[in-house]
């Protein structure tokens, strides 16, 4: 691929999904031919896909497609929470069936990114600040509520987040608080159906019964759980806040503030976008530290062009920790790049189109024998 030859783009994704549409638009607006789209459904049914040596291959989320979700998760209803371990095993196996091309997503790194326990360990070992976790790297098995309670007591954690190891979009997350006399309060968006199955809901609810909390955690445990200390987040206009920061080719390019009255700030759960300028002002000189923390987190995954970092600001906006790093965390429609990022005027997809050739070159150099 020379400087004057437009790249041949290929996207592995769900053809009717808005993610693919937004990326296709970014490629065409860059004056390049529209990408070839390889459906995840075809990859899963046919046992893989092959790419030419000069194709730039970008993987996009396999989510929001009922057929693909059924194949990966093994359940028919798209709202079901269960099946995360099966999804993880089948998705990472499918990624390994992709052959050839110039890859923008490293298969080994994806396997770490989609396991919260191993992602936490990778960040921690690299010195990236993260909430304390007794399950980092899979160190402590969580077979149910009894293990969660034991870990909370042993590590002095009266408030924790219990997360499905392979979940996303707050699916299955339970925020647990202990109070005096052993009282328990849990916050979650999971609803339990009459048949005992677990379903995602758009409504965040509170549970004050330890028996109900235990039943929920016990039902989630077979797919693997990650437990981490509840980070006391800073507030913005009276609402707890965190950030999603997109890092493209090693640079923090886009950021959005999320605020909510609930522990989970996801926008689909009632969270709302906050004022980024107000956050930068509150953080003052620490704002640069916040973005640098996100770049350090992304540097743990050098073979992956783009990640979305969930950044937790501590009370006072002087310290920050990384909650998660998301492989497909770039869906921020209409948001343009941060000042000084090199992505000014570009959305997250256009920034990736612009950065991909350099990323491929630097990745090749990184992997070349000395």
C-alpha positions as CSV (number, residue, x, y, z in Angstrom):
1,X,0.0,0.0,0.0
2,X,1.8,3.1,-1.2
3,X,1.1,6.7,-0.3
4,X,-0.8,7.2,-3.5
5,X,-2.8,4.0,-3.4
6,X,-6.1,4.2,-1.4
7,X,-6.3,1.5,1.2
8,X,-8.7,-1.4,0.7
9,X,-10.9,-1.4,3.8
10,X,-12.8,-4.4,5.1
11,X,-15.1,-4.4,8.1
12,X,-16.2,-7.5,9.9
13,X,-19.5,-6.5,11.5
14,X,-23.3,-6.7,11.2
15,X,-24.1,-5.0,7.9
16,X,-27.3,-3.3,9.0
17,X,-25.8,-1.9,12.2
18,X,-25.3,1.8,12.7
19,X,-21.7,1.2,13.6
20,X,-20.9,-0.2,10.2
21,X,-22.9,2.6,8.5
22,X,-21.0,5.3,10.5
23,X,-17.6,3.8,9.7
24,X,-18.5,3.4,6.0
25,X,-19.5,7.1,5.9
26,X,-16.2,8.0,7.4
27,X,-14.2,6.0,4.8
28,X,-16.1,7.5,1.9
29,X,-15.8,11.0,3.3
30,X,-12.1,10.5,3.4
31,X,-12.2,9.9,-0.4
32,X,-11.7,6.2,-0.2
33,X,-13.7,3.3,-1.6
34,X,-16.5,2.0,0.6
35,X,-15.3,-0.9,2.7
36,X,-16.2,-4.5,2.0
37,X,-18.4,-5.7,4.8
38,X,-18.0,-9.3,6.0
39,X,-21.0,-10.3,8.2
40,X,-20.3,-11.8,11.6
41,X,-23.1,-14.2,10.8
42,X,-21.2,-15.5,7.8
43,X,-18.0,-15.8,9.8
44,X,-19.8,-17.9,12.4
45,X,-21.7,-20.1,10.0
46,X,-18.8,-20.7,7.6
47,X,-16.0,-21.1,10.1
48,X,-14.0,-18.0,9.2
49,X,-13.0,-15.6,6.5
50,X,-9.9,-14.8,4.5
51,X,-8.5,-11.4,3.5
52,X,-6.1,-10.2,0.9
53,X,-2.6,-9.1,2.1
54,X,-3.3,-5.4,1.4
55,X,-6.8,-5.3,3.0
56,X,-7.1,-3.1,6.2
57,X,-9.3,-5.3,8.4
58,X,-11.3,-3.7,11.1
59,X,-13.5,-5.7,13.5
60,X,-16.7,-4.1,14.8
61,X,-19.1,-5.2,17.5
62,X,-21.1,-8.4,16.9
63,X,-23.9,-7.0,19.1
64,X,-27.4,-5.8,18.2
65,X,-28.0,-8.7,15.8
66,X,-30.4,-11.4,17.1
67,X,-29.0,-14.2,14.9
68,X,-25.4,-13.5,15.8
69,X,-26.3,-13.1,19.5
70,X,-28.2,-16.5,19.4
71,X,-25.1,-18.2,17.9
72,X,-22.7,-16.7,20.3
73,X,-24.7,-16.7,23.5
74,X,-26.9,-19.7,22.9
75,X,-30.1,-18.1,24.0
76,X,-33.0,-16.8,21.9
77,X,-34.1,-13.7,23.8
78,X,-31.8,-10.7,23.1
79,X,-32.5,-9.3,26.6
80,X,-31.0,-12.4,28.4
81,X,-28.0,-11.8,30.6
82,X,-26.8,-15.4,30.8
83,X,-24.5,-17.0,28.3
84,X,-21.5,-14.6,28.8
85,X,-18.9,-17.4,29.1
86,X,-20.3,-19.1,26.0
87,X,-20.3,-15.8,24.1
88,X,-16.7,-15.2,25.1
89,X,-15.5,-18.6,24.0
90,X,-17.3,-18.5,20.7
91,X,-16.4,-14.9,19.9
92,X,-12.7,-15.3,20.6
93,X,-12.7,-18.6,18.6
94,X,-14.4,-16.8,15.7
95,X,-11.8,-14.0,15.8
96,X,-9.1,-16.7,15.5
97,X,-10.7,-18.0,12.3
98,X,-10.0,-14.7,10.4
99,X,-7.0,-15.1,8.1
100,X,-4.7,-12.7,6.4
101,X,-5.1,-8.9,5.9
102,X,-3.6,-6.0,7.8
103,X,-5.3,-6.3,11.1
104,X,-6.4,-3.4,13.3
105,X,-7.5,-5.6,16.2
106,X,-5.1,-8.1,17.8
107,X,-6.8,-11.4,18.6
108,X,-4.8,-12.0,21.8
109,X,-5.6,-8.5,23.1
110,X,-9.3,-8.9,22.3
111,X,-9.3,-12.0,24.5
112,X,-7.9,-9.9,27.4
113,X,-10.2,-6.9,26.7
114,X,-13.3,-9.2,26.9
115,X,-12.3,-10.7,30.3
116,X,-12.5,-8.1,33.0
117,X,-10.4,-10.1,35.3
118,X,-7.5,-10.4,32.9
119,X,-7.9,-6.8,31.7
120,X,-7.7,-5.6,35.3
121,X,-4.5,-7.6,35.8
122,X,-2.9,-6.2,32.6
123,X,-3.6,-2.6,33.6
124,X,-2.5,-3.2,37.2
125,X,0.8,-4.8,36.2
126,X,1.5,-1.8,33.8
127,X,1.0,0.6,36.7
128,X,-2.3,2.0,35.5
129,X,-4.5,3.0,38.5
130,X,-7.5,0.7,38.9
131,X,-9.9,0.1,41.7
132,X,-8.6,-2.7,44.0
133,X,-9.9,-6.1,43.1
134,X,-9.4,-9.5,44.8
135,X,-10.4,-11.2,41.5
136,X,-7.8,-9.6,39.3
137,X,-6.4,-12.1,36.9
138,X,-8.8,-14.7,38.2
139,X,-6.9,-14.9,41.5
140,X,-10.1,-15.7,43.5
141,X,-12.9,-17.8,42.1
142,X,-16.4,-16.5,42.7
143,X,-18.9,-19.3,42.8
144,X,-21.7,-17.3,44.3
145,X,-22.8,-14.8,46.9
146,X,-21.0,-16.5,49.8
147,X,-17.7,-15.9,48.0
148,X,-18.5,-12.3,47.3
149,X,-19.3,-11.7,51.0
150,X,-16.1,-13.5,52.1
151,X,-14.0,-11.4,49.7
152,X,-15.7,-8.2,50.9
153,X,-14.9,-9.0,54.5
154,X,-11.4,-10.3,53.9
155,X,-10.3,-7.2,51.9
156,X,-12.2,-4.6,53.8
157,X,-14.5,-3.7,51.0
158,X,-17.9,-2.6,52.4
159,X,-19.0,-1.4,48.9
160,X,-18.1,-3.3,45.7
161,X,-19.2,-3.7,42.1
162,X,-19.9,-7.2,41.0
163,X,-19.5,-7.5,37.3
164,X,-19.9,-10.4,34.8
165,X,-16.4,-11.2,33.6
166,X,-17.5,-11.0,29.9
167,X,-20.3,-8.5,30.1
168,X,-20.7,-5.1,28.5
169,X,-23.1,-2.1,28.7
170,X,-23.6,-2.7,32.4
171,X,-25.3,-6.0,31.6
172,X,-25.5,-8.0,34.8
173,X,-23.6,-5.5,36.9
174,X,-24.6,-5.4,40.6
175,X,-23.5,-2.6,42.9
176,X,-23.4,-3.9,46.5
177,X,-23.3,-1.9,49.7
178,X,-23.2,-3.2,53.3
179,X,-24.6,-1.1,56.1
180,X,-24.9,-1.5,59.9
181,X,-26.1,-4.8,61.4
182,X,-25.2,-6.7,58.2
183,X,-27.8,-5.0,56.1
184,X,-27.3,-5.2,52.3
185,X,-28.4,-2.9,49.5
186,X,-27.8,-3.8,45.8
187,X,-28.4,-1.7,42.7
188,X,-28.8,-3.3,39.3
189,X,-30.6,-3.2,36.0
190,X,-31.2,-7.0,36.0
191,X,-34.7,-8.3,36.2
192,X,-35.5,-11.9,37.2
193,X,-38.3,-13.5,35.3
194,X,-40.8,-16.0,36.8
195,X,-38.9,-18.9,35.3
196,X,-35.7,-17.7,37.0
197,X,-34.0,-16.4,33.8
198,X,-32.2,-13.0,34.0
199,X,-32.9,-10.2,31.7
200,X,-31.5,-6.8,31.0
201,X,-33.8,-3.9,31.8
202,X,-33.7,-0.2,31.0
203,X,-34.8,0.4,34.6
204,X,-32.2,0.6,37.4
205,X,-33.7,-0.9,40.7
206,X,-32.6,-1.3,44.3
207,X,-32.7,-4.5,46.3
208,X,-32.7,-4.4,50.0
209,X,-33.1,-8.1,50.7
210,X,-29.8,-10.1,51.1
211,X,-31.8,-13.2,50.1
212,X,-32.7,-11.6,46.8
213,X,-29.2,-10.3,46.3
214,X,-27.7,-13.7,47.0
215,X,-30.1,-15.4,44.5
216,X,-29.1,-12.9,41.8
217,X,-25.4,-13.2,42.3
218,X,-25.7,-17.0,42.5
219,X,-27.5,-17.0,39.1
220,X,-24.8,-14.8,37.5
221,X,-21.8,-16.7,39.0
222,X,-21.6,-19.6,36.5
223,X,-20.5,-17.2,33.7
224,X,-17.7,-15.8,35.8
225,X,-17.7,-12.7,38.0
226,X,-15.2,-9.9,38.7
227,X,-15.4,-8.0,42.0
228,X,-13.8,-4.6,42.6
229,X,-13.9,-1.9,45.2
230,X,-16.5,0.8,44.7
231,X,-14.6,3.9,43.6
232,X,-16.0,7.1,45.3
233,X,-16.6,9.2,42.2
234,X,-16.5,13.0,41.8
235,X,-19.7,14.8,41.2
236,X,-20.7,17.3,38.5
237,X,-23.7,19.5,39.4
238,X,-24.7,17.2,42.2
239,X,-24.6,13.9,40.2
240,X,-21.8,11.3,40.3
241,X,-19.8,11.4,37.0
242,X,-17.3,9.4,35.0
243,X,-16.0,9.6,31.5
244,X,-15.7,7.5,28.3
245,X,-12.4,8.4,26.6
246,X,-11.6,7.1,23.2
247,X,-8.0,6.4,22.4
248,X,-7.0,6.1,18.7
249,X,-3.4,5.0,17.8
250,X,-2.2,5.8,21.3
251,X,-3.8,9.3,21.6
252,X,-6.8,10.3,23.6
253,X,-9.0,11.8,20.9
254,X,-12.6,12.0,22.1
255,X,-14.2,12.2,25.5
256,X,-17.7,12.3,26.9
257,X,-18.9,12.9,30.5
258,X,-21.6,10.6,31.8
259,X,-23.6,11.6,34.9
260,X,-26.3,9.7,36.8
261,X,-28.0,9.4,40.2
262,X,-27.5,5.7,40.0
263,X,-24.1,3.9,40.4
264,X,-24.2,2.9,36.7
265,X,-23.8,6.0,34.4
266,X,-24.5,4.2,31.1
267,X,-26.6,6.5,28.9
268,X,-29.1,3.8,28.1
269,X,-29.8,3.3,31.8
270,X,-30.9,6.9,32.3
271,X,-27.5,8.5,32.5
272,X,-26.9,11.8,30.7
273,X,-24.1,13.6,29.0
274,X,-22.3,16.1,31.2
275,X,-20.3,19.3,30.4
276,X,-16.8,18.3,29.4
277,X,-15.6,21.9,29.7
278,X,-16.8,21.9,33.3
279,X,-14.9,18.7,34.0
280,X,-11.7,20.0,32.5
281,X,-12.1,23.2,34.6
282,X,-12.7,21.2,37.8
283,X,-9.7,19.0,37.1
284,X,-7.5,21.9,36.2
285,X,-3.9,20.8,35.6
286,X,-5.0,17.2,36.4
287,X,-7.0,17.1,33.2
288,X,-3.8,16.3,31.3
289,X,-3.1,13.5,33.8
290,X,-6.6,12.1,33.2
291,X,-6.0,11.8,29.5
292,X,-2.5,10.5,30.0
293,X,-3.9,7.8,32.2
294,X,-6.3,6.7,29.4
295,X,-3.4,6.6,27.0
296,X,-1.4,4.4,29.4
297,X,-4.3,2.1,29.6
298,X,-4.5,1.9,25.8
299,X,-0.8,1.2,25.6
300,X,-1.4,-2.1,27.2
301,X,-3.0,-3.1,23.9
302,X,-0.6,-1.8,21.2
303,X,-2.0,-4.1,18.5
304,X,-5.5,-2.6,18.8
305,X,-6.1,0.7,16.9
306,X,-8.9,2.0,19.0
307,X,-10.3,1.4,22.5
308,X,-12.8,3.2,24.8
309,X,-11.5,3.8,28.3
310,X,-14.0,4.2,31.2
311,X,-12.3,6.6,33.5
312,X,-13.3,7.1,37.1
313,X,-12.6,10.5,38.7
314,X,-12.1,10.5,42.5
315,X,-13.9,13.1,44.7
316,X,-12.2,16.4,44.1
317,X,-11.1,15.7,40.5
318,X,-7.5,15.1,41.5
319,X,-7.1,11.4,41.0
320,X,-8.4,9.0,38.4
321,X,-8.7,5.3,37.9
322,X,-9.5,3.1,34.9
323,X,-12.7,1.0,35.4
324,X,-12.6,-0.8,32.1
325,X,-11.1,-0.8,28.6
326,X,-13.6,-1.5,25.8
327,X,-12.7,-3.0,22.5
328,X,-15.8,-1.5,20.8
329,X,-16.1,1.7,22.9
330,X,-16.1,4.1,20.0
331,X,-19.9,4.6,19.4
332,X,-20.2,8.3,20.2
333,X,-22.1,9.7,17.2
334,X,-21.5,13.3,16.3
335,X,-18.7,13.8,18.9
336,X,-15.6,15.5,17.4
337,X,-12.1,15.4,18.6
338,X,-10.5,17.0,21.7
339,X,-8.5,20.2,21.2
340,X,-4.8,19.3,20.6
341,X,-5.6,15.6,19.9
342,X,-5.0,15.7,16.2
343,X,-8.7,14.7,15.7
344,X,-10.3,18.1,15.8
345,X,-13.3,18.1,13.6
346,X,-13.3,14.3,13.2
347,X,-15.7,11.9,14.8
348,X,-14.3,8.6,16.3
349,X,-14.6,6.8,13.0
350,X,-12.9,9.4,10.9
351,X,-10.1,9.6,13.4
352,X,-9.5,5.8,13.0
353,X,-9.6,6.1,9.2
354,X,-6.9,8.8,9.4
355,X,-4.7,7.0,11.9
356,X,-4.9,3.4,10.5
357,X,-2.0,3.6,8.0
358,X,0.4,4.9,10.7
359,X,-0.9,2.3,13.2
360,X,-0.2,-0.5,10.7
361,X,3.3,0.8,10.1
362,X,4.1,1.2,13.8
363,X,2.7,-2.2,14.6
364,X,4.8,-3.8,11.9
365,X,7.9,-2.1,13.2
366,X,7.0,-3.2,16.8
367,X,6.7,-6.8,15.7
368,X,9.7,-6.9,13.4
369,X,12.6,-8.9,14.7
370,X,15.5,-6.9,16.0
